Amino acid sequence: MLHRLIPDGSGPASICLSNYKKIFVIALGKAAGPMLDTLLSRMSRRLGLRGVCCSNQLPKHRDWRFRYFEGGHPVPNEESFAAARAALAMLRKARKDTLIFFLISGGGSAMFDLPLDPKISLDDTMAFHQLLLASGAPISEVNTLRKHFSRSRAGVWPSPRRRPPRSACCS
């Protein structure tokens, strides 16, 4: 059983992990490592737990069930692309009995990126991010543009027919 705090009282207060055959975790951003460590410390060891962790620095201690990537910040790098590819590949394996945790912190927009158009190169992506940063636009506008450019932020699931449920609870 995983208990959670919801400030407004909406939604289930606990999730029965035994209802799921697989648990996937995607952790990205500057605090990805500590967020992942905290989640894992609150979950018992279990089969079917796998994930991707992408931060601007690799943790000293790594869990064998996770793939770790050192993404670029504030501009993406090859590891940023590799992390997004790994997460999308993992999500393709999700089914109705899969619970997915997204742990997202600041910096994730650069560290975890993959263009919608596969013809767009890493160099072009880096130039795009550099132009956005130099534009002086508010971060909300920058993120709107990034959303329309990026496969990992645009809500593009590998297959729309296989979206996993948001969550389930025990009564």
N, C-alpha and C positions, 0 to 999 in steps of 0.2 A: 504494500500500500504506500503510495506517495501522497503526502499531504501538502497542500499549497495554501498560501494566504492570498485572498482576493479582497483588496480594500473596499470595494463597493458591495461585496457579498454576493455577487452574481456568479453563476457557474458552480460546478461541483467543487467541494472542498478537498476531495481526495480522488485519486485515480488508482484503481486496482490494477497493478502491473501484471498480475497473473492472467488478465484478459488478453494479453498480447503475446504473440509468439516471437516477435522481433521488436526491438527498440532501437531506433536510429537517432543519433545526436549530430547536429551540425552546429559547431561552435565557431564563430568568426568575430574578428575585431581585436583590438589591443588587449582586452580582458578575457579573451577566449580561453586561455589556459586556466586561470583561476576559476572562471565560471564552470568549466568542465570539471575541474577537481571538486568543486563544491557539489555539483550534481551527483558525481560518482560517489562521493562520501555519504550521500543520503540514500543511495540505492544499494541494495544487496547485490552481490555478484550474481550474475545470471547469464544464461545462454541467450544468444540472439541479440546481444548488445554490440553495436558497431557504430562507428562514426568517423567524422572528419573534423579536424581542428585546424584552423588557419589563423595565425597571429603574426605580429611583426617580429616575434622572437620565439624560437622553439623552446619548449619547457625542458628542464633538466631530466625530469622523470616523466616517462611516457607510458601510457597504457597500451598494451599490445593489440587491443581491439580497435584502436583508432589509427587513422593515417594523419600525420602531422605535416603542415606546410608553413613555410615562412613567407608570407605574402608581403608585397611591397606597400609602403605607405610613405607619402601620400599618393604615390603613383604606382599602379599595379606592376607586377613583374611576372616572369614565367610561372613562378609558384602560385601566384594569384589565379592564373588560368588553370593550372593543374588542380588546385583545390576545388574550383568551381566544377571542373569536369568530374572529379571524384565524387563530389556531392550529388551532382545530377545523375551519375551512374548508379549511386546508391539509392536515390529516390525512385529510380525505375523499378527497383526490386520491392518497393513498398506495396502492401496489400491492405485489405480491411483490418487484418489483425496485426498491423504495424503501428506503433506509437512513435511519433517523430517530435523531438525537441529541437527547437531553434534557439540557440543562445547567441545573441547578437549584441555587440558593443561598438563603441566608436572606432572609426577607421575601417570598418568592414567593407565599405563601398569601394575602397581601393584594393584591399587585401584579398578580396574574393570577387573576381570579375571574369566574365567571359562574354564577348560580344554576341549579339543576336545573329549577326551575319558572320558565318565562319570564314569569309574571305577577308575580314578585317584583321590585320596583323597585330602583334603585340606592340610594335613600334607605333602604329596608328592609334592604338588604344592609349598608349602612354602620352602621345601628343594631344589626344582628346582631353585626357585628365589634366594635363598641364595647362591647356587653354582654359578649361573650366576654373581651375584654381586661380589663374591670372585674371580672370574676367571681373572679379570683384562682386559677382552676383551673390545674393544671400544663399546659404546652404540649402534652403528649401527648394530654390529654383535649380541649383546645381543638381540636387538629388532627383528632381523631376526629369531633367535631361538624361541623367545616368540611367534612370528607370527605362527610358525608351531606347537606350543603347545596349543595355546589358541583358543577357539571357538569365543570369543568376539573380537579378533584381526585378525582372519584369513580370514575375508570376508565371513564368513559362515552365509548366510541369512537363516531364518527358511524355506523358500520355494523359490527356484530360479525362479519359474514362476510368483511370485507376487512381484517382486522388484518394488518399487515406482520410479517415474521419478526423475531425478536429480533436476530439477526446472522448473518453467514455468514463463512467464512474461506477462505483459500487454503491449499492443501497444498503 
